[in-house]
């Protein structure tokens, strides 16, 4: 059984609940069971979404090349 997170993802003194990662039977046979923390996964997903949101240009209404004045 493996833990799917890096040691640096865990903060000292904080308890984390680990659950079995959802995977197909074929993946499970190849890699074995993995333990994941739902909280850490959510934090990573949120961080990635915020980074992607920063990359998007802000729509100003003047960006439309379709409407030339």
Phi and psi restraints in degrees (range 20) as a CNS / XPLOR table:
assign (resid 1 and name C) (resid 2 and name N)
       (resid 2 and name CA) (resid 2 and name C) 1.0 -120.5 20.0 2
assign (resid 2 and name N) (resid 2 and name CA)
       (resid 2 and name C) (resid 3 and name N) 1.0 157.2 20.0 2
assign (resid 2 and name C) (resid 3 and name N)
       (resid 3 and name CA) (resid 3 and name C) 1.0 -101.0 20.0 2
assign (resid 3 and name N) (resid 3 and name CA)
       (resid 3 and name C) (resid 4 and name N) 1.0 129.5 20.0 2
assign (resid 3 and name C) (resid 4 and name N)
       (resid 4 and name CA) (resid 4 and name C) 1.0 -81.4 20.0 2
assign (resid 4 and name N) (resid 4 and name CA)
       (resid 4 and name C) (resid 5 and name N) 1.0 1.1 20.0 2
assign (resid 4 and name C) (resid 5 and name N)
       (resid 5 and name CA) (resid 5 and name C) 1.0 -112.6 20.0 2
assign (resid 5 and name N) (resid 5 and name CA)
       (resid 5 and name C) (resid 6 and name N) 1.0 159.5 20.0 2
assign (resid 5 and name C) (resid 6 and name N)
       (resid 6 and name CA) (resid 6 and name C) 1.0 -78.4 20.0 2
assign (resid 6 and name N) (resid 6 and name CA)
       (resid 6 and name C) (resid 7 and name N) 1.0 157.2 20.0 2
assign (resid 6 and name C) (resid 7 and name N)
       (resid 7 and name CA) (resid 7 and name C) 1.0 -62.9 20.0 2
assign (resid 7 and name N) (resid 7 and name CA)
       (resid 7 and name C) (resid 8 and name N) 1.0 -31.6 20.0 2
assign (resid 7 and name C) (resid 8 and name N)
       (resid 8 and name CA) (resid 8 and name C) 1.0 -69.4 20.0 2
assign (resid 8 and name N) (resid 8 and name CA)
       (resid 8 and name C) (resid 9 and name N) 1.0 -18.5 20.0 2
assign (resid 8 and name C) (resid 9 and name N)
       (resid 9 and name CA) (resid 9 and name C) 1.0 -70.8 20.0 2
assign (resid 9 and name N) (resid 9 and name CA)
       (resid 9 and name C) (resid 10 and name N) 1.0 -22.0 20.0 2
assign (resid 9 and name C) (resid 10 and name N)
       (resid 10 and name CA) (resid 10 and name C) 1.0 -93.3 20.0 2
assign (resid 10 and name N) (resid 10 and name CA)
       (resid 10 and name C) (resid 11 and name N) 1.0 131.4 20.0 2
assign (resid 10 and name C) (resid 11 and name N)
       (resid 11 and name CA) (resid 11 and name C) 1.0 -93.2 20.0 2
assign (resid 11 and name N) (resid 11 and name CA)
       (resid 11 and name C) (resid 12 and name N) 1.0 144.8 20.0 2
assign (resid 11 and name C) (resid 12 and name N)
       (resid 12 and name CA) (resid 12 and name C) 1.0 -62.9 20.0 2
assign (resid 12 and name N) (resid 12 and name CA)
       (resid 12 and name C) (resid 13 and name N) 1.0 135.0 20.0 2
assign (resid 12 and name C) (resid 13 and name N)
       (resid 13 and name CA) (resid 13 and name C) 1.0 83.0 20.0 2
assign (resid 13 and name N) (resid 13 and name CA)
       (resid 13 and name C) (resid 14 and name N) 1.0 -5.0 20.0 2
assign (resid 13 and name C) (resid 14 and name N)
       (resid 14 and name CA) (resid 14 and name C) 1.0 -100.8 20.0 2
assign (resid 14 and name N) (resid 14 and name CA)
       (resid 14 and name C) (resid 15 and name N) 1.0 137.3 20.0 2
assign (resid 14 and name C) (resid 15 and name N)
       (resid 15 and name CA) (resid 15 and name C) 1.0 -85.9 20.0 2
assign (resid 15 and name N) (resid 15 and name CA)
       (resid 15 and name C) (resid 16 and name N) 1.0 140.3 20.0 2
assign (resid 15 and name C) (resid 16 and name N)
       (resid 16 and name CA) (resid 16 and name C) 1.0 -127.6 20.0 2
assign (resid 16 and name N) (resid 16 and name CA)
       (resid 16 and name C) (resid 17 and name N) 1.0 137.9 20.0 2
assign (resid 16 and name C) (resid 17 and name N)
       (resid 17 and name CA) (resid 17 and name C) 1.0 -96.1 20.0 2
assign (resid 17 and name N) (resid 17 and name CA)
       (resid 17 and name C) (resid 18 and name N) 1.0 125.1 20.0 2
assign (resid 17 and name C) (resid 18 and name N)
       (resid 18 and name CA) (resid 18 and name C) 1.0 -107.5 20.0 2
assign (resid 18 and name N) (resid 18 and name CA)
       (resid 18 and name C) (resid 19 and name N) 1.0 137.0 20.0 2
assign (resid 18 and name C) (resid 19 and name N)
       (resid 19 and name CA) (resid 19 and name C) 1.0 -126.1 20.0 2
assign (resid 19 and name N) (resid 19 and name CA)
       (resid 19 and name C) (resid 20 and name N) 1.0 163.0 20.0 2
assign (resid 19 and name C) (resid 20 and name N)
       (resid 20 and name CA) (resid 20 and name C) 1.0 -69.2 20.0 2
assign (resid 20 and name N) (resid 20 and name CA)
       (resid 20 and name C) (resid 21 and name N) 1.0 134.7 20.0 2
assign (resid 20 and name C) (resid 21 and name N)
       (resid 21 and name CA) (resid 21 and name C) 1.0 -72.9 20.0 2
assign (resid 21 and name N) (resid 21 and name CA)
       (resid 21 and name C) (resid 22 and name N) 1.0 138.3 20.0 2
assign (resid 21 and name C) (resid 22 and name N)
       (resid 22 and name CA) (resid 22 and name C) 1.0 -68.5 20.0 2
assign (resid 22 and name N) (resid 22 and name CA)
       (resid 22 and name C) (resid 23 and name N) 1.0 129.8 20.0 2
assign (resid 22 and name C) (resid 23 and name N)
       (resid 23 and name CA) (resid 23 and name C) 1.0 -157.1 20.0 2
assign (resid 23 and name N) (resid 23 and name CA)
       (resid 23 and name C) (resid 24 and name N) 1.0 160.5 20.0 2
assign (resid 23 and name C) (resid 24 and name N)
       (resid 24 and name CA) (resid 24 and name C) 1.0 -76.2 20.0 2
assign (resid 24 and name N) (resid 24 and name CA)
       (resid 24 and name C) (resid 25 and name N) 1.0 166.0 20.0 2
assign (resid 24 and name C) (resid 25 and name N)
       (resid 25 and name CA) (resid 25 and name C) 1.0 -63.9 20.0 2
assign (resid 25 and name N) (resid 25 and name CA)
       (resid 25 and name C) (resid 26 and name N) 1.0 -38.1 20.0 2
assign (resid 25 and name C) (resid 26 and name N)
       (resid 26 and name CA) (resid 26 and name C) 1.0 -66.8 20.0 2
assign (resid 26 and name N) (resid 26 and name CA)
       (resid 26 and name C) (resid 27 and name N) 1.0 -41.5 20.0 2
assign (resid 26 and name C) (resid 27 and name N)
       (resid 27 and name CA) (resid 27 and name C) 1.0 -63.4 20.0 2
assign (resid 27 and name N) (resid 27 and name CA)
       (resid 27 and name C) (resid 28 and name N) 1.0 -40.6 20.0 2
assign (resid 27 and name C) (resid 28 and name N)
       (resid 28 and name CA) (resid 28 and name C) 1.0 -62.6 20.0 2
assign (resid 28 and name N) (resid 28 and name CA)
       (resid 28 and name C) (resid 29 and name N) 1.0 -39.0 20.0 2
assign (resid 28 and name C) (resid 29 and name N)
       (resid 29 and name CA) (resid 29 and name C) 1.0 -68.8 20.0 2
assign (resid 29 and name N) (resid 29 and name CA)
       (resid 29 and name C) (resid 30 and name N) 1.0 -36.4 20.0 2
assign (resid 29 and name C) (resid 30 and name N)
       (resid 30 and name CA) (resid 30 and name C) 1.0 -76.3 20.0 2
assign (resid 30 and name N) (resid 30 and name CA)
       (resid 30 and name C) (resid 31 and name N) 1.0 -48.3 20.0 2
assign (resid 30 and name C) (resid 31 and name N)
       (resid 31 and name CA) (resid 31 and name C) 1.0 -98.7 20.0 2
assign (resid 31 and name N) (resid 31 and name CA)
       (resid 31 and name C) (resid 32 and name N) 1.0 -25.6 20.0 2
assign (resid 31 and name C) (resid 32 and name N)
       (resid 32 and name CA) (resid 32 and name C) 1.0 90.4 20.0 2
assign (resid 32 and name N) (resid 32 and name CA)
       (resid 32 and name C) (resid 33 and name N) 1.0 174.0 20.0 2
assign (resid 32 and name C) (resid 33 and name N)
       (resid 33 and name CA) (resid 33 and name C) 1.0 -71.6 20.0 2
assign (resid 33 and name N) (resid 33 and name CA)
       (resid 33 and name C) (resid 34 and name N) 1.0 144.1 20.0 2
assign (resid 33 and name C) (resid 34 and name N)
       (resid 34 and name CA) (resid 34 and name C) 1.0 -126.1 20.0 2
assign (resid 34 and name N) (resid 34 and name CA)
       (resid 34 and name C) (resid 35 and name N) 1.0 141.8 20.0 2
assign (resid 34 and name C) (resid 35 and name N)
       (resid 35 and name CA) (resid 35 and name C) 1.0 -99.7 20.0 2
assign (resid 35 and name N) (resid 35 and name CA)
       (resid 35 and name C) (resid 36 and name N) 1.0 136.1 20.0 2
assign (resid 35 and name C) (resid 36 and name N)
       (resid 36 and name CA) (resid 36 and name C) 1.0 -132.0 20.0 2
assign (resid 36 and name N) (resid 36 and name CA)
       (resid 36 and name C) (resid 37 and name N) 1.0 155.8 20.0 2
assign (resid 36 and name C) (resid 37 and name N)
       (resid 37 and name CA) (resid 37 and name C) 1.0 -104.0 20.0 2
assign (resid 37 and name N) (resid 37 and name CA)
       (resid 37 and name C) (resid 38 and name N) 1.0 123.4 20.0 2
assign (resid 37 and name C) (resid 38 and name N)
       (resid 38 and name CA) (resid 38 and name C) 1.0 -61.6 20.0 2
assign (resid 38 and name N) (resid 38 and name CA)
       (resid 38 and name C) (resid 39 and name N) 1.0 -39.0 20.0 2
assign (resid 38 and name C) (resid 39 and name N)
       (resid 39 and name CA) (resid 39 and name C) 1.0 -63.8 20.0 2
assign (resid 39 and name N) (resid 39 and name CA)
       (resid 39 and name C) (resid 40 and name N) 1.0 -44.0 20.0 2
assign (resid 39 and name C) (resid 40 and name N)
       (resid 40 and name CA) (resid 40 and name C) 1.0 -66.6 20.0 2
assign (resid 40 and name N) (resid 40 and name CA)
       (resid 40 and name C) (resid 41 and name N) 1.0 -40.9 20.0 2
assign (resid 40 and name C) (resid 41 and name N)
       (resid 41 and name CA) (resid 41 and name C) 1.0 -61.0 20.0 2
assign (resid 41 and name N) (resid 41 and name CA)
       (resid 41 and name C) (resid 42 and name N) 1.0 -43.0 20.0 2
assign (resid 41 and name C) (resid 42 and name N)
       (resid 42 and name CA) (resid 42 and name C) 1.0 -64.6 20.0 2
assign (resid 42 and name N) (resid 42 and name CA)
       (resid 42 and name C) (resid 43 and name N) 1.0 -40.7 20.0 2
assign (resid 42 and name C) (resid 43 and name N)
       (resid 43 and name CA) (resid 43 and name C) 1.0 -63.0 20.0 2
assign (resid 43 and name N) (resid 43 and name CA)
       (resid 43 and name C) (resid 44 and name N) 1.0 -42.6 20.0 2
assign (resid 43 and name C) (resid 44 and name N)
       (resid 44 and name CA) (resid 44 and name C) 1.0 -64.3 20.0 2
assign (resid 44 and name N) (resid 44 and name CA)
       (resid 44 and name C) (resid 45 and name N) 1.0 -42.9 20.0 2
assign (resid 44 and name C) (resid 45 and name N)
       (resid 45 and name CA) (resid 45 and name C) 1.0 -64.0 20.0 2
assign (resid 45 and name N) (resid 45 and name CA)
       (resid 45 and name C) (resid 46 and name N) 1.0 -42.2 20.0 2
assign (resid 45 and name C) (resid 46 and name N)
       (resid 46 and name CA) (resid 46 and name C) 1.0 -64.1 20.0 2
assign (resid 46 and name N) (resid 46 and name CA)
       (resid 46 and name C) (resid 47 and name N) 1.0 -43.5 20.0 2
assign (resid 46 and name C) (resid 47 and name N)
       (resid 47 and name CA) (resid 47 and name C) 1.0 -61.9 20.0 2
assign (resid 47 and name N) (resid 47 and name CA)
       (resid 47 and name C) (resid 48 and name N) 1.0 -42.6 20.0 2
assign (resid 47 and name C) (resid 48 and name N)
       (resid 48 and name CA) (resid 48 and name C) 1.0 -65.0 20.0 2
assign (resid 48 and name N) (resid 48 and name CA)
       (resid 48 and name C) (resid 49 and name N) 1.0 -42.0 20.0 2
assign (resid 48 and name C) (resid 49 and name N)
       (resid 49 and name CA) (resid 49 and name C) 1.0 -64.0 20.0 2
assign (resid 49 and name N) (resid 49 and name CA)
       (resid 49 and name C) (resid 50 and name N) 1.0 -39.6 20.0 2
assign (resid 49 and name C) (resid 50 and name N)
       (resid 50 and name CA) (resid 50 and name C) 1.0 -65.9 20.0 2
assign (resid 50 and name N) (resid 50 and name CA)
       (resid 50 and name C) (resid 51 and name N) 1.0 -39.3 20.0 2
assign (resid 50 and name C) (resid 51 and name N)
       (resid 51 and name CA) (resid 51 and name C) 1.0 -64.4 20.0 2
assign (resid 51 and name N) (resid 51 and name CA)
       (resid 51 and name C) (resid 52 and name N) 1.0 -42.0 20.0 2
assign (resid 51 and name C) (resid 52 and name N)
       (resid 52 and name CA) (resid 52 and name C) 1.0 -66.1 20.0 2
assign (resid 52 and name N) (resid 52 and name CA)
       (resid 52 and name C) (resid 53 and name N) 1.0 -36.1 20.0 2
assign (resid 52 and name C) (resid 53 and name N)
       (resid 53 and name CA) (resid 53 and name C) 1.0 -66.8 20.0 2
assign (resid 53 and name N) (resid 53 and name CA)
       (resid 53 and name C) (resid 54 and name N) 1.0 -36.0 20.0 2
assign (resid 53 and name C) (resid 54 and name N)
       (resid 54 and name CA) (resid 54 and name C) 1.0 -67.2 20.0 2
assign (resid 54 and name N) (resid 54 and name CA)
       (resid 54 and name C) (resid 55 and name N) 1.0 -29.8 20.0 2
assign (resid 54 and name C) (resid 55 and name N)
       (resid 55 and name CA) (resid 55 and name C) 1.0 -73.8 20.0 2
assign (resid 55 and name N) (resid 55 and name CA)
       (resid 55 and name C) (resid 56 and name N) 1.0 -25.4 20.0 2
assign (resid 55 and name C) (resid 56 and name N)
       (resid 56 and name CA) (resid 56 and name C) 1.0 -69.5 20.0 2
assign (resid 56 and name N) (resid 56 and name CA)
       (resid 56 and name C) (resid 57 and name N) 1.0 137.0 20.0 2
assign (resid 56 and name C) (resid 57 and name N)
       (resid 57 and name CA) (resid 57 and name C) 1.0 -73.2 20.0 2
assign (resid 57 and name N) (resid 57 and name CA)
       (resid 57 and name C) (resid 58 and name N) 1.0 150.2 20.0 2
assign (resid 57 and name C) (resid 58 and name N)
       (resid 58 and name CA) (resid 58 and name C) 1.0 -82.9 20.0 2
assign (resid 58 and name N) (resid 58 and name CA)
       (resid 58 and name C) (resid 59 and name N) 1.0 131.3 20.0 2
assign (resid 58 and name C) (resid 59 and name N)
       (resid 59 and name CA) (resid 59 and name C) 1.0 -77.9 20.0 2
assign (resid 59 and name N) (resid 59 and name CA)
       (resid 59 and name C) (resid 60 and name N) 1.0 125.3 20.0 2
assign (resid 59 and name C) (resid 60 and name N)
       (resid 60 and name CA) (resid 60 and name C) 1.0 -110.0 20.0 2
assign (resid 60 and name N) (resid 60 and name CA)
       (resid 60 and name C) (resid 61 and name N) 1.0 -11.2 20.0 2
assign (resid 60 and name C) (resid 61 and name N)
       (resid 61 and name CA) (resid 61 and name C) 1.0 94.4 20.0 2
assign (resid 61 and name N) (resid 61 and name CA)
       (resid 61 and name C) (resid 62 and name N) 1.0 -20.6 20.0 2
assign (resid 61 and name C) (resid 62 and name N)
       (resid 62 and name CA) (resid 62 and name C) 1.0 -96.2 20.0 2
assign (resid 62 and name N) (resid 62 and name CA)
       (resid 62 and name C) (resid 63 and name N) 1.0 -0.7 20.0 2
assign (resid 62 and name C) (resid 63 and name N)
       (resid 63 and name CA) (resid 63 and name C) 1.0 -81.6 20.0 2
assign (resid 63 and name N) (resid 63 and name CA)
       (resid 63 and name C) (resid 64 and name N) 1.0 -9.4 20.0 2
assign (resid 63 and name C) (resid 64 and name N)
       (resid 64 and name CA) (resid 64 and name C) 1.0 -74.1 20.0 2
assign (resid 64 and name N) (resid 64 and name CA)
       (resid 64 and name C) (resid 65 and name N) 1.0 113.9 20.0 2
assign (resid 64 and name C) (resid 65 and name N)
       (resid 65 and name CA) (resid 65 and name C) 1.0 -77.2 20.0 2
assign (resid 65 and name N) (resid 65 and name CA)
       (resid 65 and name C) (resid 66 and name N) 1.0 -15.2 20.0 2
assign (resid 65 and name C) (resid 66 and name N)
       (resid 66 and name CA) (resid 66 and name C) 1.0 -67.9 20.0 2
assign (resid 66 and name N) (resid 66 and name CA)
       (resid 66 and name C) (resid 67 and name N) 1.0 -31.3 20.0 2
assign (resid 66 and name C) (resid 67 and name N)
       (resid 67 and name CA) (resid 67 and name C) 1.0 -111.6 20.0 2
assign (resid 67 and name N) (resid 67 and name CA)
       (resid 67 and name C) (resid 68 and name N) 1.0 96.8 20.0 2
assign (resid 67 and name C) (resid 68 and name N)
       (resid 68 and name CA) (resid 68 and name C) 1.0 -99.7 20.0 2
assign (resid 68 and name N) (resid 68 and name CA)
       (resid 68 and name C) (resid 69 and name N) 1.0 129.5 20.0 2
